[in-house]
């Protein structure tokens, strides 16, 4: 029964990682990223809700009197 030759596996695995790294670097370098993401304003206009004008209390079931 012939034996499996594993002497080239390390070379193949290392070259595969190197090629994958290069491919990912090339894919990432083609993306256009924003140069200054803080320049855009994300302020939302304040909307008055009817429940914000009133004081409300939330009663938990455990805090109710017995």
Predicted model as a PDB file, atoms N, CA, C, CB and O in Angstrom, pLDDT in the B-factor column:
MODEL        1                                                                  
ATOM      1  N   UNK A   1       0.842  -1.178   0.000  1.00 66.00           N  
ATOM      2  CA  UNK A   1       0.000   0.000   0.000  1.00 66.00           C  
ATOM      3  C   UNK A   1       0.895   1.252   0.000  1.00 66.00           C  
ATOM      4  CB  UNK A   1      -0.963  -0.008   1.229  1.00 66.00           C  
ATOM      5  O   UNK A   1       1.787   1.369   0.841  1.00 66.00           O  
ATOM      6  N   UNK A   2       0.666   2.181  -0.931  1.00 77.00           N  
ATOM      7  CA  UNK A   2       1.548   3.350  -0.991  1.00 77.00           C  
ATOM      8  C   UNK A   2       1.282   4.330   0.150  1.00 77.00           C  
ATOM      9  CB  UNK A   2       1.382   4.061  -2.326  1.00 77.00           C  
ATOM     10  O   UNK A   2       0.163   4.446   0.650  1.00 77.00           O  
ATOM     11  N   UNK A   3       2.315   5.011   0.532  1.00 85.00           N  
ATOM     12  CA  UNK A   3       2.205   5.999   1.599  1.00 85.00           C  
ATOM     13  C   UNK A   3       1.876   7.365   0.999  1.00 85.00           C  
ATOM     14  CB  UNK A   3       3.516   6.064   2.429  1.00 85.00           C  
ATOM     15  O   UNK A   3       2.270   7.681  -0.124  1.00 85.00           O  
ATOM     16  N   UNK A   4       1.152   8.159   1.769  1.00 87.00           N  
ATOM     17  CA  UNK A   4       0.801   9.503   1.329  1.00 87.00           C  
ATOM     18  C   UNK A   4       1.992  10.428   1.546  1.00 87.00           C  
ATOM     19  CB  UNK A   4      -0.448  10.027   2.083  1.00 87.00           C  
ATOM     20  O   UNK A   4       2.547  10.499   2.642  1.00 87.00           O  
ATOM     21  N   UNK A   5       2.372  11.128   0.498  1.00 87.00           N  
ATOM     22  CA  UNK A   5       3.521  12.031   0.586  1.00 87.00           C  
ATOM     23  C   UNK A   5       3.057  13.380   1.137  1.00 87.00           C  
ATOM     24  CB  UNK A   5       4.203  12.207  -0.810  1.00 87.00           C  
ATOM     25  O   UNK A   5       2.329  14.110   0.464  1.00 87.00           O  
ATOM     26  N   UNK A   6       3.471  13.706   2.342  1.00 87.00           N  
ATOM     27  CA  UNK A   6       3.049  14.956   2.990  1.00 87.00           C  
ATOM     28  C   UNK A   6       4.167  15.972   3.059  1.00 87.00           C  
ATOM     29  CB  UNK A   6       2.538  14.678   4.386  1.00 87.00           C  
ATOM     30  O   UNK A   6       4.058  16.948   3.801  1.00 87.00           O  
ATOM     31  N   UNK A   7       5.230  15.778   2.316  1.00 89.00           N  
ATOM     32  CA  UNK A   7       6.378  16.673   2.415  1.00 89.00           C  
ATOM     33  C   UNK A   7       6.094  18.051   1.834  1.00 89.00           C  
ATOM     34  CB  UNK A   7       7.565  16.064   1.715  1.00 89.00           C  
ATOM     35  O   UNK A   7       6.739  19.020   2.236  1.00 89.00           O  
ATOM     36  N   UNK A   8       5.162  18.172   0.911  1.00 92.00           N  
ATOM     37  CA  UNK A   8       4.887  19.476   0.290  1.00 92.00           C  
ATOM     38  C   UNK A   8       3.697  20.189   0.926  1.00 92.00           C  
ATOM     39  CB  UNK A   8       4.631  19.298  -1.197  1.00 92.00           C  
ATOM     40  O   UNK A   8       3.351  21.294   0.508  1.00 92.00           O  
ATOM     41  N   UNK A   9       3.078  19.590   1.910  1.00 93.00           N  
ATOM     42  CA  UNK A   9       1.888  20.200   2.507  1.00 93.00           C  
ATOM     43  C   UNK A   9       2.193  21.539   3.159  1.00 93.00           C  
ATOM     44  CB  UNK A   9       1.282  19.264   3.530  1.00 93.00           C  
ATOM     45  O   UNK A   9       1.427  22.490   3.004  1.00 93.00           O  
ATOM     46  N   UNK A  10       3.278  21.624   3.870  1.00 94.00           N  
ATOM     47  CA  UNK A  10       3.619  22.877   4.560  1.00 94.00           C  
ATOM     48  C   UNK A  10       3.823  24.001   3.552  1.00 94.00           C  
ATOM     49  CB  UNK A  10       4.890  22.699   5.422  1.00 94.00           C  
ATOM     50  O   UNK A  10       3.374  25.125   3.775  1.00 94.00           O  
ATOM     51  N   UNK A  11       4.488  23.706   2.458  1.00 95.00           N  
ATOM     52  CA  UNK A  11       4.710  24.721   1.422  1.00 95.00           C  
ATOM     53  C   UNK A  11       3.383  25.159   0.812  1.00 95.00           C  
ATOM     54  CB  UNK A  11       5.651  24.180   0.323  1.00 95.00           C  
ATOM     55  O   UNK A  11       3.163  26.348   0.581  1.00 95.00           O  
ATOM     56  N   UNK A  12       2.513  24.212   0.555  1.00 96.00           N  
ATOM     57  CA  UNK A  12       1.220  24.542  -0.049  1.00 96.00           C  
ATOM     58  C   UNK A  12       0.356  25.371   0.905  1.00 96.00           C  
ATOM     59  CB  UNK A  12       0.477  23.257  -0.449  1.00 96.00           C  
ATOM     60  O   UNK A  12      -0.301  26.323   0.482  1.00 96.00           O  
ATOM     61  N   UNK A  13       0.356  25.018   2.164  1.00 96.00           N  
ATOM     62  CA  UNK A  13      -0.465  25.743   3.145  1.00 96.00           C  
ATOM     63  C   UNK A  13       0.063  27.162   3.330  1.00 96.00           C  
ATOM     64  CB  UNK A  13      -0.483  24.997   4.505  1.00 96.00           C  
ATOM     65  O   UNK A  13      -0.718  28.113   3.376  1.00 96.00           O  
ATOM     66  N   UNK A  14       1.363  27.309   3.435  1.00 97.00           N  
ATOM     67  CA  UNK A  14       1.934  28.643   3.606  1.00 97.00           C  
ATOM     68  C   UNK A  14       1.713  29.510   2.365  1.00 97.00           C  
ATOM     69  CB  UNK A  14       3.430  28.541   3.914  1.00 97.00           C  
ATOM     70  O   UNK A  14       1.414  30.699   2.484  1.00 97.00           O  
ATOM     71  N   UNK A  15       1.856  28.933   1.202  1.00 97.00           N  
ATOM     72  CA  UNK A  15       1.619  29.713  -0.014  1.00 97.00           C  
ATOM     73  C   UNK A  15       0.142  30.075  -0.153  1.00 97.00           C  
ATOM     74  CB  UNK A  15       2.089  28.933  -1.251  1.00 97.00           C  
ATOM     75  O   UNK A  15      -0.184  31.146  -0.664  1.00 97.00           O  
ATOM     76  N   UNK A  16      -0.756  29.195   0.297  1.00 98.00           N  
ATOM     77  CA  UNK A  16      -2.189  29.502   0.269  1.00 98.00           C  
ATOM     78  C   UNK A  16      -2.499  30.695   1.178  1.00 98.00           C  
ATOM     79  CB  UNK A  16      -3.018  28.266   0.702  1.00 98.00           C  
ATOM     80  O   UNK A  16      -3.249  31.590   0.789  1.00 98.00           O  
ATOM     81  N   UNK A  17      -1.928  30.712   2.379  1.00 98.00           N  
ATOM     82  CA  UNK A  17      -2.149  31.843   3.284  1.00 98.00           C  
ATOM     83  C   UNK A  17      -1.588  33.139   2.705  1.00 98.00           C  
ATOM     84  CB  UNK A  17      -1.514  31.564   4.648  1.00 98.00           C  
ATOM     85  O   UNK A  17      -2.197  34.200   2.841  1.00 98.00           O  
ATOM     86  N   UNK A  18      -0.449  33.049   2.073  1.00 98.00           N  
ATOM     87  CA  UNK A  18       0.142  34.236   1.467  1.00 98.00           C  
ATOM     88  C   UNK A  18      -0.740  34.764   0.332  1.00 98.00           C  
ATOM     89  CB  UNK A  18       1.553  33.923   0.945  1.00 98.00           C  
ATOM     90  O   UNK A  18      -0.963  35.971   0.236  1.00 98.00           O  
ATOM     91  N   UNK A  19      -1.234  33.889  -0.511  1.00 97.00           N  
ATOM     92  CA  UNK A  19      -2.092  34.305  -1.621  1.00 97.00           C  
ATOM     93  C   UNK A  19      -3.405  34.882  -1.091  1.00 97.00           C  
ATOM     94  CB  UNK A  19      -2.371  33.115  -2.568  1.00 97.00           C  
ATOM     95  O   UNK A  19      -3.880  35.892  -1.610  1.00 97.00           O  
ATOM     96  N   UNK A  20      -3.991  34.272  -0.086  1.00 98.00           N  
ATOM     97  CA  UNK A  20      -5.230  34.799   0.490  1.00 98.00           C  
ATOM     98  C   UNK A  20      -5.006  36.175   1.106  1.00 98.00           C  
ATOM     99  CB  UNK A  20      -5.783  33.835   1.547  1.00 98.00           C  
ATOM    100  O   UNK A  20      -5.848  37.063   0.968  1.00 98.00           O  
ATOM    101  N   UNK A  21      -3.896  36.352   1.772  1.00 97.00           N  
ATOM    102  CA  UNK A  21      -3.583  37.649   2.358  1.00 97.00           C  
ATOM    103  C   UNK A  21      -3.466  38.719   1.272  1.00 97.00           C  
ATOM    104  CB  UNK A  21      -2.282  37.569   3.170  1.00 97.00           C  
ATOM    105  O   UNK A  21      -3.998  39.819   1.417  1.00 97.00           O  
ATOM    106  N   UNK A  22      -2.776  38.394   0.201  1.00 97.00           N  
ATOM    107  CA  UNK A  22      -2.611  39.359  -0.887  1.00 97.00           C  
ATOM    108  C   UNK A  22      -3.948  39.669  -1.536  1.00 97.00           C  
ATOM    109  CB  UNK A  22      -1.625  38.829  -1.936  1.00 97.00           C  
ATOM    110  O   UNK A  22      -4.227  40.827  -1.844  1.00 97.00           O  
ATOM    111  N   UNK A  23      -4.777  38.660  -1.750  1.00 96.00           N  
ATOM    112  CA  UNK A  23      -6.091  38.884  -2.372  1.00 96.00           C  
ATOM    113  C   UNK A  23      -6.947  39.787  -1.492  1.00 96.00           C  
ATOM    114  CB  UNK A  23      -6.818  37.539  -2.622  1.00 96.00           C  
ATOM    115  O   UNK A  23      -7.589  40.711  -1.993  1.00 96.00           O  
ATOM    116  N   UNK A  24      -6.963  39.531  -0.187  1.00 96.00           N  
ATOM    117  CA  UNK A  24      -7.763  40.373   0.713  1.00 96.00           C  
ATOM    118  C   UNK A  24      -7.223  41.791   0.773  1.00 96.00           C  
ATOM    119  CB  UNK A  24      -7.795  39.774   2.118  1.00 96.00           C  
ATOM    120  O   UNK A  24      -7.998  42.745   0.848  1.00 96.00           O  
ATOM    121  N   UNK A  25      -5.916  41.942   0.740  1.00 95.00           N  
ATOM    122  CA  UNK A  25      -5.345  43.288   0.747  1.00 95.00           C  
ATOM    123  C   UNK A  25      -5.735  44.043  -0.512  1.00 95.00           C  
ATOM    124  CB  UNK A  25      -3.820  43.227   0.875  1.00 95.00           C  
ATOM    125  O   UNK A  25      -6.022  45.239  -0.450  1.00 95.00           O  
ATOM    126  N   UNK A  26      -5.749  43.373  -1.640  1.00 94.00           N  
ATOM    127  CA  UNK A  26      -6.139  44.018  -2.884  1.00 94.00           C  
ATOM    128  C   UNK A  26      -7.621  44.389  -2.884  1.00 94.00           C  
ATOM    129  CB  UNK A  26      -5.827  43.111  -4.063  1.00 94.00           C  
ATOM    130  O   UNK A  26      -8.007  45.446  -3.382  1.00 94.00           O  
ATOM    131  N   UNK A  27      -8.442  43.507  -2.322  1.00 93.00           N  
ATOM    132  CA  UNK A  27      -9.877  43.806  -2.265  1.00 93.00           C  
ATOM    133  C   UNK A  27     -10.157  44.985  -1.335  1.00 93.00           C  
ATOM    134  CB  UNK A  27     -10.663  42.570  -1.799  1.00 93.00           C  
ATOM    135  O   UNK A  27     -10.990  45.836  -1.648  1.00 93.00           O  
ATOM    136  N   UNK A  28      -9.477  45.041  -0.210  1.00 90.00           N  
ATOM    137  CA  UNK A  28      -9.692  46.120   0.752  1.00 90.00           C  
ATOM    138  C   UNK A  28      -9.166  47.442   0.195  1.00 90.00           C  
ATOM    139  CB  UNK A  28      -9.007  45.793   2.097  1.00 90.00           C  
ATOM    140  O   UNK A  28      -9.749  48.495   0.451  1.00 90.00           O  
ATOM    141  N   UNK A  29      -8.075  47.397  -0.562  1.00 90.00           N  
ATOM    142  CA  UNK A  29      -7.501  48.638  -1.074  1.00 90.00           C  
ATOM    143  C   UNK A  29      -8.374  49.285  -2.147  1.00 90.00           C  
ATOM    144  CB  UNK A  29      -6.119  48.373  -1.633  1.00 90.00           C  
ATOM    145  O   UNK A  29      -8.203  50.468  -2.442  1.00 90.00           O  
ATOM    146  N   UNK A  30      -9.292  48.545  -2.727  1.00 89.00           N  
ATOM    147  CA  UNK A  30     -10.157  49.098  -3.769  1.00 89.00           C  
ATOM    148  C   UNK A  30     -11.376  49.821  -3.194  1.00 89.00           C  
ATOM    149  CB  UNK A  30     -10.614  47.993  -4.700  1.00 89.00           C  
ATOM    150  O   UNK A  30     -12.098  50.493  -3.932  1.00 89.00           O  
ATOM    151  N   UNK A  31     -11.614  49.691  -1.887  1.00 85.00           N  
ATOM    152  CA  UNK A  31     -12.761  50.354  -1.267  1.00 85.00           C  
ATOM    153  C   UNK A  31     -12.467  51.831  -1.053  1.00 85.00           C  
ATOM    154  CB  UNK A  31     -13.119  49.682   0.071  1.00 85.00           C  
ATOM    155  O   UNK A  31     -11.338  52.223  -0.760  1.00 85.00           O  
ATOM    156  N   UNK A  32     -13.502  52.635  -1.205  1.00 82.00           N  
ATOM    157  CA  UNK A  32     -13.387  54.072  -0.933  1.00 82.00           C  
ATOM    158  C   UNK A  32     -13.957  54.353   0.450  1.00 82.00           C  
ATOM    159  CB  UNK A  32     -14.127  54.921  -2.022  1.00 82.00           C  
ATOM    160  O   UNK A  32     -15.155  54.189   0.677  1.00 82.00           O  
ATOM    161  N   UNK A  33     -13.108  54.771   1.361  1.00 75.00           N  
ATOM    162  CA  UNK A  33     -13.536  55.084   2.708  1.00 75.00           C  
ATOM    163  C   UNK A  33     -13.636  56.600   2.856  1.00 75.00           C  
ATOM    164  CB  UNK A  33     -12.563  54.482   3.752  1.00 75.00           C  
ATOM    165  O   UNK A  33     -12.956  57.345   2.150  1.00 75.00           O  
ATOM    166  N   UNK A  34     -14.480  57.046   3.769  1.00 72.00           N  
ATOM    167  CA  UNK A  34     -14.604  58.462   4.046  1.00 72.00           C  
ATOM    168  C   UNK A  34     -13.332  58.954   4.718  1.00 72.00           C  
ATOM    169  CB  UNK A  34     -15.836  58.746   4.926  1.00 72.00           C  
ATOM    170  O   UNK A  34     -12.794  58.291   5.604  1.00 72.00           O  
ATOM    171  N   UNK A  35     -12.854  60.117   4.295  1.00 72.00           N  
ATOM    172  CA  UNK A  35     -11.631  60.643   4.879  1.00 72.00           C  
ATOM    173  C   UNK A  35     -11.869  61.220   6.262  1.00 72.00           C  
ATOM    174  CB  UNK A  35     -11.035  61.698   3.979  1.00 72.00           C  
ATOM    175  O   UNK A  35     -11.038  61.063   7.157  1.00 72.00           O  
ATOM    176  N   UNK A  36     -13.011  61.891   6.442  1.00 69.00           N  
ATOM    177  CA  UNK A  36     -13.306  62.488   7.731  1.00 69.00           C  
ATOM    178  C   UNK A  36     -14.764  62.173   8.076  1.00 69.00           C  
ATOM    179  CB  UNK A  36     -13.043  64.032   7.715  1.00 69.00           C  
ATOM    180  O   UNK A  36     -15.657  62.932   7.700  1.00 69.00           O  
ATOM    181  N   UNK A  37     -15.019  61.077   8.778  1.00 60.00           N  
ATOM    182  CA  UNK A  37     -16.407  60.712   9.064  1.00 60.00           C  
ATOM    183  C   UNK A  37     -17.094  61.650  10.056  1.00 60.00           C  
ATOM    184  CB  UNK A  37     -16.457  59.311   9.594  1.00 60.00           C  
ATOM    185  O   UNK A  37     -18.321  61.626  10.153  1.00 60.00           O  
ATOM    186  N   UNK A  38     -16.345  62.479  10.798  1.00 64.00           N  
ATOM    187  CA  UNK A  38     -16.960  63.368  11.777  1.00 64.00           C  
ATOM    188  C   UNK A  38     -17.502  64.644  11.148  1.00 64.00           C  
ATOM    189  CB  UNK A  38     -15.961  63.717  12.850  1.00 64.00           C  
ATOM    190  O   UNK A  38     -18.137  65.441  11.840  1.00 64.00           O  
ATOM    191  N   UNK A  39     -17.273  64.858   9.870  1.00 56.00           N  
ATOM    192  CA  UNK A  39     -17.697  66.109   9.253  1.00 56.00           C  
ATOM    193  C   UNK A  39     -19.210  66.164   9.015  1.00 56.00           C  
ATOM    194  CB  UNK A  39     -16.967  66.304   7.942  1.00 56.00           C  
ATOM    195  O   UNK A  39     -19.776  67.253   8.923  1.00 56.00           O  
ATOM    196  N   UNK A  40     -19.860  65.022   8.916  1.00 56.00           N  
ATOM    197  CA  UNK A  40     -21.308  65.031   8.692  1.00 56.00           C  
ATOM    198  C   UNK A  40     -22.035  65.150  10.018  1.00 56.00           C  
ATOM    199  CB  UNK A  40     -21.761  63.757   7.946  1.00 56.00           C  
ATOM    200  O   UNK A  40     -21.621  64.565  11.020  1.00 56.00           O  
ATOM    201  N   UNK A  41     -23.111  65.906  10.019  1.00 61.00           N  
ATOM    202  CA  UNK A  41     -23.894  66.093  11.229  1.00 61.00           C  
ATOM    203  C   UNK A  41     -25.046  65.095  11.242  1.00 61.00           C  
ATOM    204  CB  UNK A  41     -24.421  67.545  11.330  1.00 61.00           C  
ATOM    205  O   UNK A  41     -25.753  64.936  10.247  1.00 61.00           O  
ATOM    206  N   UNK A  42     -25.226  64.430  12.366  1.00 61.00           N  
ATOM    207  CA  UNK A  42     -26.294  63.440  12.486  1.00 61.00           C  
ATOM    208  C   UNK A  42     -27.351  63.886  13.492  1.00 61.00           C  
ATOM    209  CB  UNK A  42     -25.718  62.083  12.897  1.00 61.00           C  
ATOM    210  O   UNK A  42     -28.029  63.048  14.087  1.00 61.00           O  
ATOM    211  N   UNK A  43     -27.497  65.190  13.689  1.00 68.00           N  
ATOM    212  CA  UNK A  43     -28.474  65.677  14.658  1.00 68.00           C  
ATOM    213  C   UNK A  43     -29.889  65.485  14.119  1.00 68.00           C  
ATOM    214  CB  UNK A  43     -28.221  67.164  14.990  1.00 68.00           C  
ATOM    215  O   UNK A  43     -30.190  65.815  12.972  1.00 68.00           O  
ATOM    216  N   UNK A  44     -30.730  64.951  14.968  1.00 69.00           N  
ATOM    217  CA  UNK A  44     -32.123  64.755  14.602  1.00 69.00           C  
ATOM    218  C   UNK A  44     -32.949  65.871  15.254  1.00 69.00           C  
ATOM    219  CB  UNK A  44     -32.632  63.334  15.042  1.00 69.00           C  
ATOM    220  O   UNK A  44     -32.652  66.275  16.378  1.00 69.00           O  
ATOM    221  N   UNK A  45     -33.965  66.367  14.574  1.00 68.00           N  
ATOM    222  CA  UNK A  45     -34.806  67.384  15.201  1.00 68.00           C  
ATOM    223  C   UNK A  45     -35.565  66.788  16.389  1.00 68.00           C  
ATOM    224  CB  UNK A  45     -35.797  67.977  14.173  1.00 68.00           C  
ATOM    225  O   UNK A  45     -36.052  65.659  16.338  1.00 68.00           O  
ATOM    226  N   UNK A  46     -35.647  67.579  17.454  1.00 69.00           N  
ATOM    227  CA  UNK A  46     -36.314  67.094  18.666  1.00 69.00           C  
ATOM    228  C   UNK A  46     -37.808  67.067  18.456  1.00 69.00           C  
ATOM    229  CB  UNK A  46     -35.963  67.971  19.879  1.00 69.00           C  
ATOM    230  O   UNK A  46     -38.407  68.065  18.053  1.00 69.00           O  
ATOM    231  N   UNK A  47     -38.412  65.921  18.729  1.00 67.00           N  
ATOM    232  CA  UNK A  47     -39.856  65.783  18.620  1.00 67.00           C  
ATOM    233  C   UNK A  47     -40.429  65.689  20.021  1.00 67.00           C  
ATOM    234  CB  UNK A  47     -40.248  64.539  17.766  1.00 67.00           C  
ATOM    235  O   UNK A  47     -40.021  64.848  20.822  1.00 67.00           O  
ATOM    236  N   UNK A  48     -41.378  66.563  20.301  1.00 67.00           N  
ATOM    237  CA  UNK A  48     -42.000  66.545  21.619  1.00 67.00           C  
ATOM    238  C   UNK A  48     -43.043  65.441  21.678  1.00 67.00           C  
ATOM    239  CB  UNK A  48     -42.637  67.913  21.947  1.00 67.00           C  
ATOM    240  O   UNK A  48     -43.971  65.395  20.870  1.00 67.00           O  
ATOM    241  N   UNK A  49     -42.874  64.568  22.635  1.00 66.00           N  
ATOM    242  CA  UNK A  49     -43.835  63.488  22.839  1.00 66.00           C  
ATOM    243  C   UNK A  49     -44.776  63.888  23.962  1.00 66.00           C  
ATOM    244  CB  UNK A  49     -43.118  62.143  23.164  1.00 66.00           C  
ATOM    245  O   UNK A  49     -44.365  64.595  24.882  1.00 66.00           O  
ATOM    246  N   UNK A  50     -46.027  63.453  23.910  1.00 62.00           N  
ATOM    247  CA  UNK A  50     -46.960  63.851  24.972  1.00 62.00           C  
ATOM    248  C   UNK A  50     -46.566  63.332  26.349  1.00 62.00           C  
ATOM    249  CB  UNK A  50     -48.344  63.366  24.641  1.00 62.00           C  
ATOM    250  O   UNK A  50     -46.889  63.959  27.357  1.00 62.00           O  
ATOM    251  N   UNK A  51     -45.879  62.206  26.407  1.00 59.00           N  
ATOM    252  CA  UNK A  51     -45.517  61.674  27.716  1.00 59.00           C  
ATOM    253  C   UNK A  51     -44.273  62.328  28.294  1.00 59.00           C  
ATOM    254  CB  UNK A  51     -45.307  60.192  27.623  1.00 59.00           C  
ATOM    255  O   UNK A  51     -43.955  62.088  29.458  1.00 59.00           O  
ATOM    256  N   UNK A  52     -43.561  63.140  27.534  1.00 60.00           N  
ATOM    257  CA  UNK A  52     -42.390  63.803  28.088  1.00 60.00           C  
ATOM    258  C   UNK A  52     -42.771  64.983  28.976  1.00 60.00           C  
ATOM    259  CB  UNK A  52     -41.480  64.271  26.970  1.00 60.00           C  
ATOM    260  O   UNK A  52     -41.987  65.384  29.835  1.00 60.00           O  
ATOM    261  N   UNK A  53     -43.957  65.540  28.781  1.00 58.00           N  
ATOM    262  CA  UNK A  53     -44.372  66.688  29.580  1.00 58.00           C  
ATOM    263  C   UNK A  53     -44.884  66.258  30.945  1.00 58.00           C  
ATOM    264  CB  UNK A  53     -45.443  67.481  28.850  1.00 58.00           C  
ATOM    265  O   UNK A  53     -44.937  67.084  31.857  1.00 58.00           O  
ATOM    266  N   UNK A  54     -45.258  65.011  31.117  1.00 60.00           N  
ATOM    267  CA  UNK A  54     -45.834  64.543  32.380  1.00 60.00           C  
ATOM    268  C   UNK A  54     -44.798  63.728  33.156  1.00 60.00           C  
ATOM    269  CB  UNK A  54     -47.109  63.695  32.122  1.00 60.00           C  
ATOM    270  O   UNK A  54     -43.885  63.123  32.595  1.00 60.00           O  
ATOM    271  N   UNK A  55     -44.988  63.747  34.463  1.00 59.00           N  
ATOM    272  CA  UNK A  55     -44.162  62.893  35.303  1.00 59.00           C  
ATOM    273  C   UNK A  55     -44.871  61.557  35.428  1.00 59.00           C  
ATOM    274  CB  UNK A  55     -43.902  63.537  36.708  1.00 59.00           C  
ATOM    275  O   UNK A  55     -46.041  61.502  35.805  1.00 59.00           O  
ATOM    276  N   UNK A  56     -44.179  60.506  35.119  1.00 59.00           N  
ATOM    277  CA  UNK A  56     -44.790  59.174  35.226  1.00 59.00           C  
ATOM    278  C   UNK A  56     -43.925  58.317  36.119  1.00 59.00           C  
ATOM    279  CB  UNK A  56     -44.966  58.509  33.828  1.00 59.00           C  
ATOM    280  O   UNK A  56     -42.713  58.507  36.214  1.00 59.00           O  
ATOM    281  N   UNK A  57     -44.566  57.378  36.764  1.00 62.00           N  
ATOM    282  CA  UNK A  57     -43.856  56.442  37.607  1.00 62.00           C  
ATOM    283  C   UNK A  57     -44.236  55.040  37.162  1.00 62.00           C  
ATOM    284  CB  UNK A  57     -44.178  56.670  39.113  1.00 62.00           C  
ATOM    285  O   UNK A  57     -45.411  54.729  36.968  1.00 62.00           O  
ATOM    286  N   UNK A  58     -43.229  54.206  37.007  1.00 64.00           N  
ATOM    287  CA  UNK A  58     -43.476  52.821  36.615  1.00 64.00           C  
ATOM    288  C   UNK A  58     -43.447  51.991  37.885  1.00 64.00           C  
ATOM    289  CB  UNK A  58     -42.418  52.307  35.564  1.00 64.00           C  
ATOM    290  O   UNK A  58     -42.465  52.000  38.626  1.00 64.00           O  
ATOM    291  N   UNK A  59     -44.530  51.276  38.125  1.00 59.00           N  
ATOM    292  CA  UNK A  59     -44.622  50.422  39.299  1.00 59.00           C  
ATOM    293  C   UNK A  59     -44.222  49.005  38.910  1.00 59.00           C  
ATOM    294  CB  UNK A  59     -46.053  50.450  39.900  1.00 59.00           C  
ATOM    295  O   UNK A  59     -44.805  48.395  38.014  1.00 59.00           O  
ATOM    296  N   UNK A  60     -43.228  48.508  39.601  1.00 59.00           N  
ATOM    297  CA  UNK A  60     -42.836  47.118  39.384  1.00 59.00           C  
ATOM    298  C   UNK A  60     -43.740  46.217  40.206  1.00 59.00           C  
ATOM    299  CB  UNK A  60     -41.345  46.888  39.754  1.00 59.00           C  
ATOM    300  O   UNK A  60     -44.212  46.633  41.264  1.00 59.00           O  
ATOM    301  N   UNK A  61     -43.994  45.009  39.759  1.00 63.00           N  
ATOM    302  CA  UNK A  61     -44.867  44.107  40.528  1.00 63.00           C  
ATOM    303  C   UNK A  61     -44.361  43.842  41.930  1.00 63.00           C  
ATOM    304  CB  UNK A  61     -45.017  42.798  39.805  1.00 63.00           C  
ATOM    305  O   UNK A  61     -45.162  43.651  42.845  1.00 63.00           O  
ATOM    306  N   UNK A  62     -43.041  43.825  42.124  1.00 64.00           N  
ATOM    307  CA  UNK A  62     -42.512  43.541  43.449  1.00 64.00           C  
ATOM    308  C   UNK A  62     -42.610  44.747  44.386  1.00 64.00           C  
ATOM    309  CB  UNK A  62     -41.071  43.092  43.340  1.00 64.00           C  
ATOM    310  O   UNK A  62     -42.506  44.586  45.602  1.00 64.00           O  
ATOM    311  N   UNK A  63     -42.810  45.956  43.842  1.00 56.00           N  
ATOM    312  CA  UNK A  63     -42.867  47.117  44.716  1.00 56.00           C  
ATOM    313  C   UNK A  63     -44.291  47.497  45.111  1.00 56.00           C  
ATOM    314  CB  UNK A  63     -42.202  48.283  44.049  1.00 56.00           C  
ATOM    315  O   UNK A  63     -44.491  48.476  45.831  1.00 56.00           O  
ATOM    316  N   UNK A  64     -45.267  46.746  44.657  1.00 54.00           N  
ATOM    317  CA  UNK A  64     -46.654  47.050  45.037  1.00 54.00           C  
ATOM    318  C   UNK A  64     -46.889  46.664  46.493  1.00 54.00           C  
ATOM    319  CB  UNK A  64     -47.658  46.308  44.113  1.00 54.00           C  
ATOM    320  O   UNK A  64     -46.299  45.695  46.973  1.00 54.00           O  
ATOM    321  N   UNK A  65     -47.743  47.406  47.207  1.00 60.00           N  
ATOM    322  CA  UNK A  65     -48.015  47.025  48.598  1.00 60.00           C  
ATOM    323  C   UNK A  65     -48.809  45.720  48.672  1.00 60.00           C  
ATOM    324  CB  UNK A  65     -48.781  48.146  49.319  1.00 60.00           C  
ATOM    325  O   UNK A  65     -49.599  45.405  47.781  1.00 60.00           O  
ATOM    326  N   UNK A  66     -48.583  44.971  49.750  1.00 56.00           N  
ATOM    327  CA  UNK A  66     -49.273  43.685  49.907  1.00 56.00           C  
ATOM    328  C   UNK A  66     -50.651  43.837  50.499  1.00 56.00           C  
ATOM    329  CB  UNK A  66     -48.463  42.762  50.770  1.00 56.00           C  
ATOM    330  O   UNK A  66     -51.353  42.844  50.691  1.00 56.00           O  
TER     331      UNK A  66                                                      
ENDMDL                                                                          
END                                                                             
